[in-house]
Amino acid sequence: MFQALKKKIEDREALLSVIGLGYVGLPLVLGFCEERFNVLGFDIDPQKVDKLMAKRSYIGHIGNELIERFVSNGQLKATTDFSKISEVDVIIVCVPTPLSDHREPDVSYIEKTGEAIAPYLKRGQLVVLESTSYPGTTSEVLKPILEKSGLKSEKDFFLAFSPEREDPGNPVYSTRKIPKVVGADDRESKELAISLYGQIVVSTVPVSDAKTAEAVKVTENIFRCINIALVNELKMIYQRMGIDVWEVIEAAKTKPFGFMPFYPGPGLGGHCIPIDPFYLTWKAREYGYPTRFIELAGEINTGMPMYVIHRLMESLNANKKSLNGSKILISGFSYKRDVDDIRESPAFHICQLLEERKAEVDYYDPFVSQLQRTREFPQFAGKESIAWDLDKIASYDAVLIITDHSKVDYEGMVEVAQLVIDARNATRHVKRHREKIVLA
């Protein structure tokens, strides 16, 4: 089975499947199609499947061109019918791993996917989990569910873990240009996964087993989480001292060794940094080890939206205004610059805090025309971005810059706005009316 599947992969004859066609799954699908693989995509959302089969993208930074080409020539198909799992050679799982309301791992998407796969699993298939989770998830959660099929891992099917490293909208490091970490608990599964990803990425990085590969992913994002917390704390300290933290970072990063720049913000967003550290803190409890450093970083970062609100309230007070009854415009709702991805965006929390304090809140985002329903903030589903209108912007008591999109005319904004609270240093090149700008 091993040799037969390896040959099919190397000859581009293996039929691949990707489960979960979101910000991670869809770029992976297109990467394999570019290397002449046929790919069957699976998703529980029929709208995504329908759009793909209609040759249309539903992700802002991914155009229609590749989708049109690969659907037209038959390389790419998509379905909600999991019985078709029996037809494929490789199954790659790219489903979400959010946190519960108590900030504990929610691996229900992995569990449900495993349960959907198991009835149709066949001998000789390779299953690769890409969803970020705590060390041990592949062997402790997914493997037992798949083995309910009656087939055994390492004997009847192959199982590996390879963490996604997708950075939506990154113009330099696309899926195929990022090295791929691969781990498995047996030699043959690891070799097959290395062979698979070696067809499309710049290089593969084998590690000893699946839990090591899982640990690599959480370590990468804990590193970022802690360093962002550090600069967020420095921002609050330096603000009291009358020091511009952004100027400090720009000067510090000129040192050619021993310093790596991280930047403060209004809170963490995206599918990784706000979530992944808590996966390890939860798992560490099983071993009786407190993760004080990680939890402190999480405390600081989750407190940043409230810090932004306090800066806004201070600035409104200085203008003899109350937040209660004020009209506030949030500029930028996605979690990062120049993408339409709103997952875990701090703008949600800030919007909620403003409304709780009886402010009237609108938002403007050139990439997000309407807010989709989220599990944590369902009340904002359907809320629409205002149109860019300088006269309208002038009517707000304050503008909060939460995401520093490059398409926004910040000079025009500052020219007409009554007050600008800038949490991203987006206005750093604006020369006129600096007195209106408050860095947060």
C-alpha positions in Angstrom: 0.0 0.0 0.0 2.8 2.4 0.9 4.7 2.0 -2.3 1.6 2.2 -4.4 0.4 5.4 -2.9 3.8 7.0 -2.9 4.1 6.3 -6.6 0.6 7.7 -7.3 1.6 10.9 -5.4 4.9 11.3 -7.2 3.3 10.6 -10.6 0.5 13.2 -9.8 -2.1 10.4 -10.2 -3.3 10.5 -6.6 -6.8 12.0 -6.2 -6.5 14.5 -3.3 -9.3 15.8 -1.1 -9.2 18.9 1.2 -11.9 19.1 3.9 -12.6 22.7 4.9 -12.4 25.2 2.0 -11.7 28.4 3.9 -8.7 30.7 4.2 -6.4 27.6 4.7 -8.1 25.0 2.6 -8.8 26.9 -0.6 -5.2 28.1 -1.2 -4.0 24.6 -0.5 -6.4 23.2 -3.1 -5.2 25.7 -5.7 -1.6 25.0 -4.9 -2.1 21.2 -5.6 -4.1 22.0 -8.8 -1.2 24.1 -10.0 1.0 21.0 -9.8 -1.4 19.0 -12.0 -3.2 17.2 -9.2 -6.9 16.5 -9.3 -8.6 17.7 -6.1 -12.0 17.1 -4.6 -12.9 19.8 -2.0 -15.3 19.1 0.8 -17.2 21.7 2.9 -20.3 21.6 5.1 -21.2 25.1 3.7 -23.2 24.6 0.5 -22.7 28.2 -0.5 -18.9 27.8 -0.7 -19.3 24.7 -2.8 -21.8 26.3 -5.1 -19.6 29.4 -5.6 -16.5 27.2 -6.4 -18.4 25.2 -8.9 -19.7 28.4 -10.4 -16.0 29.4 -10.8 -16.2 32.2 -8.2 -14.0 33.0 -5.3 -15.4 33.9 -1.9 -12.1 35.1 -0.4 -11.1 38.7 -1.1 -7.3 38.1 -1.8 -8.0 35.1 -4.0 -9.1 36.0 -7.5 -11.3 34.0 -9.8 -8.7 33.2 -12.4 -7.2 30.0 -11.0 -10.6 28.7 -9.9 -12.0 29.3 -13.4 -9.2 27.4 -15.0 -9.2 24.4 -12.6 -13.0 24.0 -12.5 -13.2 24.3 -16.3 -10.5 21.7 -17.0 -12.0 19.3 -14.4 -9.0 19.3 -11.9 -11.1 21.0 -9.2 -14.5 19.7 -7.9 -16.3 20.5 -4.7 -19.0 18.8 -2.8 -20.9 18.5 0.5 -21.3 14.7 0.1 -18.8 13.0 2.4 -19.5 9.6 0.9 -17.2 10.5 -1.9 -14.3 10.3 0.6 -14.1 6.6 -0.5 -13.0 7.7 -4.0 -9.9 9.6 -2.9 -6.3 8.6 -2.1 -5.4 11.5 0.3 -7.6 13.3 2.8 -6.3 16.7 4.2 -8.3 18.2 7.1 -8.3 22.0 7.3 -11.2 22.7 9.7 -11.4 25.4 12.4 -10.3 24.9 16.0 -11.8 27.8 18.0 -12.0 28.3 21.7 -15.0 27.6 23.9 -16.7 30.3 25.9 -14.4 29.3 28.8 -11.3 29.7 26.6 -10.7 26.0 26.3 -10.0 24.1 23.1 -13.0 23.3 21.0 -12.0 20.3 18.8 -15.5 19.5 17.8 -14.9 20.4 14.2 -12.0 17.8 14.1 -14.2 15.3 15.9 -17.2 15.8 13.5 -14.9 15.6 10.5 -13.4 12.4 11.7 -16.9 11.0 12.2 -17.8 12.0 8.7 -14.7 10.4 7.3 -14.7 7.1 9.2 -17.7 5.3 7.5 -16.0 5.9 4.1 -12.3 5.4 5.0 -10.6 2.7 3.0 -7.3 0.8 3.1 -4.3 2.6 1.8 -5.5 6.2 2.2 -3.4 9.0 3.8 -5.1 11.3 6.2 -3.3 14.5 7.2 -4.6 16.9 9.8 -3.6 20.6 9.3 -5.9 22.2 11.9 -3.9 23.8 14.8 -4.4 22.1 18.1 -2.7 21.0 21.3 0.1 18.4 21.1 -1.5 15.0 21.0 -4.7 15.9 19.1 -3.9 13.7 16.0 -3.2 10.6 18.1 -5.6 11.2 21.0 -8.6 12.7 19.2 -8.6 12.0 15.4 -7.0 8.6 15.3 -9.5 6.8 17.6 -12.4 8.2 15.7 -11.0 7.1 12.4 -10.3 3.6 13.8 -14.0 3.2 14.5 -14.1 2.3 10.8 -12.5 -1.0 11.8 -9.3 0.0 10.0 -6.1 0.6 12.1 -3.6 3.4 11.7 -0.1 2.3 10.7 -1.6 -1.0 9.4 -4.5 -0.1 7.1 -4.3 3.7 6.6 -1.7 6.4 7.1 -2.0 9.3 9.5 0.1 12.5 9.7 0.0 16.1 11.0 1.3 19.1 9.1 0.4 22.5 10.6 -1.0 25.1 8.3 1.1 28.3 8.1 -1.2 30.4 6.0 -0.9 34.2 6.2 -3.9 35.6 4.3 -3.0 38.3 1.9 0.8 38.1 2.3 2.2 39.1 -1.1 5.6 37.5 -0.4 4.9 34.3 1.4 2.0 32.4 -0.3 1.2 28.8 0.6 3.7 27.3 -1.8 6.6 29.5 -0.6 6.3 28.6 3.1 8.3 25.5 4.3 6.0 22.7 5.6 6.5 21.0 8.9 5.5 17.3 8.8 5.2 14.8 11.6 3.8 11.3 12.0 4.0 8.5 14.5 5.3 6.0 11.9 7.9 6.1 9.2 5.6 5.3 6.2 3.0 8.0 7.1 5.7 10.6 7.5 7.4 9.7 4.2 4.0 9.9 2.4 3.3 13.3 3.8 6.7 14.5 2.9 6.3 13.3 -0.6 2.8 14.9 -0.8 3.8 18.4 0.3 7.2 18.1 -1.4 5.3 18.4 -4.7 4.0 21.9 -4.0 6.0 23.7 -1.3 9.5 25.2 -1.3 10.7 22.6 1.3 9.5 20.2 3.9 10.7 20.0 7.5 10.3 16.5 9.0 10.0 16.2 12.8 10.0 13.1 14.9 6.3 12.6 15.4 2.8 14.2 15.1 2.8 15.8 18.6 6.1 17.5 17.9 4.7 19.0 14.7 1.7 20.1 16.7 4.0 21.7 19.3 5.9 23.5 16.5 2.7 25.3 15.4 1.6 26.4 18.9 5.2 27.5 19.7 5.3 29.7 16.6 2.1 31.6 17.6 2.9 31.7 21.3 6.2 33.4 20.4 4.2 36.1 18.5 1.6 36.4 21.2 4.1 37.0 23.9 6.1 39.5 21.9 3.0 41.4 20.9 1.9 41.5 24.6 5.3 43.0 25.4 5.0 45.8 23.0 1.4 46.4 24.0 2.6 46.8 27.6 5.4 49.1 26.5 2.9 51.2 24.6 0.8 51.8 27.7 3.9 52.6 29.8 5.5 54.9 27.2 2.2 56.7 26.6 2.2 57.8 30.2 5.8 58.9 29.8 5.0 60.9 26.7 7.1 58.6 24.5 5.9 57.4 21.0 6.3 53.6 21.1 6.2 53.4 17.3 9.2 55.7 17.1 11.0 53.6 19.7 10.4 50.4 17.7 11.5 52.0 14.4 14.8 53.1 16.0 15.3 49.8 17.8 14.9 47.7 14.7 17.9 49.3 13.1 20.1 47.1 15.4 21.2 44.3 13.1 21.1 41.6 15.8 19.3 40.8 19.0 16.1 42.6 18.2 13.0 41.6 16.2 10.3 44.2 15.7 6.7 43.5 16.8 4.0 46.1 16.8 1.2 47.0 19.2 -2.4 47.2 18.3 -6.0 47.3 19.6 -6.1 43.5 20.4 -5.3 40.3 18.7 -7.1 38.9 15.7 -7.0 36.2 13.1 -7.2 32.4 13.3 -4.0 31.7 15.2 -2.5 34.1 17.7 -5.6 34.8 19.8 -6.3 31.1 20.1 -3.3 28.8 19.8 -1.6 29.7 23.1 -4.6 28.7 25.1 -4.5 25.2 23.5 -1.1 24.7 25.2 -2.1 26.2 28.5 -5.1 23.8 28.6 -3.0 20.8 27.7 -0.2 21.8 30.2 -2.7 21.4 33.1 -2.8 17.7 32.4 0.9 17.6 33.3 0.5 19.8 36.4 2.5 22.7 34.9 1.3 26.3 35.1 1.9 28.4 32.0 2.2 31.8 33.8 4.1 33.5 31.0 1.7 32.6 28.3 -1.4 33.4 30.4 0.0 36.8 31.3 0.6 37.6 27.7 -3.0 36.6 27.0 -4.2 38.8 29.8 -2.4 41.9 28.3 -3.6 41.2 24.8 -7.2 40.6 25.6 -7.2 43.8 27.6 -6.2 46.0 24.7 -9.7 46.7 23.4 -10.6 48.2 26.7 -7.4 50.3 26.7 -8.5 51.7 23.3 -11.9 52.6 24.8 -10.2 54.4 27.7 -8.1 56.4 25.3 -11.2 57.3 23.4 -13.1 58.4 26.5 -10.1 60.5 27.8 -9.9 62.2 24.4 -13.7 62.9 24.2 -13.6 64.2 27.8 -10.8 66.6 26.8 -13.2 67.9 24.2 -16.0 68.2 26.8 -17.9 65.2 25.3 -19.2 62.0 26.8 -19.0 58.6 25.1 -22.6 58.1 25.9 -24.5 59.4 22.9 -21.4 60.0 20.8 -21.3 58.9 17.2 -18.2 56.7 16.6 -16.9 55.4 13.3 -14.7 52.3 13.3 -12.2 52.4 10.4 -11.2 48.9 9.5 -13.1 45.8 10.7 -10.9 42.9 9.4 -8.2 41.6 11.7 -5.3 42.7 9.5 -4.5 45.1 6.7 -5.9 44.6 3.2 -7.8 41.4 3.7 -11.5 40.6 4.2 -10.9 38.2 7.0 -12.8 39.2 10.2 -12.0 36.1 12.3 -11.4 37.1 15.9 -11.1 40.7 14.9 -10.7 43.0 17.9 -13.1 45.3 16.2 -16.0 43.1 17.3 -15.1 43.5 21.0 -14.5 47.2 20.6 -17.9 47.6 18.9 -19.6 45.8 21.7 -17.8 47.9 24.4 -18.9 51.1 22.6 -22.5 50.0 22.3 -22.6 48.9 26.0 -21.6 52.5 26.8 -24.5 53.8 24.7 -22.4 55.1 21.8 -23.8 55.0 18.2 -21.4 52.9 16.1 -20.8 52.6 12.4 -17.9 51.1 10.5 -16.0 51.6 7.3 -14.0 48.9 5.6 -13.2 48.7 1.9 -12.7 45.0 2.1 -15.7 44.0 4.4 -19.0 45.3 3.0 -21.1 43.4 5.4 -20.4 41.5 8.7 -21.0 37.8 8.7 -22.5 36.0 11.7 -19.9 34.9 14.3 -20.4 32.6 17.2 -19.2 35.1 19.8 -20.8 38.3 18.3 -24.0 37.2 16.5 -25.6 40.6 17.1 -23.5 42.2 14.5 -24.5 39.9 11.6 -25.7 41.9 8.6 -24.2 45.2 9.8 -23.0 47.0 6.7 -20.0 49.3 6.0 -20.8 52.9 5.3 -19.7 54.3 2.0 -16.6 56.5 2.0 -17.9 60.0 2.3 -15.8 62.8 3.9 -18.9 64.9 4.7 -20.3 61.9 6.6 -17.0 61.2 8.4 -17.0 64.8 9.6 -20.3 64.1 11.4 -18.8 61.6 13.8 -17.5 62.6 17.2 -14.5 60.4 16.7 -13.0 57.9 14.3 -11.3 54.8 15.7 -8.6 53.3 13.4 -8.6 49.6 14.2 -7.2 48.2 10.9 -4.7 50.2 8.8 -5.9 49.4 5.3 -3.6 50.9 2.6 -6.6 51.9 0.5 -7.9 54.4 3.0 -7.3 58.1 2.5 -6.0 59.0 6.0 -5.0 62.5 5.0 -8.6 63.2 3.9 -9.9 61.5 7.1 -7.8 63.6 9.4 -8.6 66.7 7.5 -12.4 66.4 8.1 -12.6 64.3 11.3 -13.3 65.9 14.7 -11.0 63.4 16.5 -9.0 60.4 15.3 -8.0 57.6 17.7 -5.3 55.7 15.9 -4.5 52.2 17.2 -2.3 51.2 14.3 -0.1 54.3 13.6 -1.9 54.4 10.2 -1.7 58.3 10.3 2.1 58.4 10.7 2.6 60.1 7.3 -0.2 62.7 7.8 1.3 66.2 8.3 -1.7 68.4 8.8 -3.9 68.6 11.9 -1.7 66.3 14.0 -3.5 67.8 17.0 -6.6 65.8 16.1 -4.7 62.5 16.3 -4.4 60.4 19.5 -2.3 57.2 19.3 -3.9 54.3 21.2 
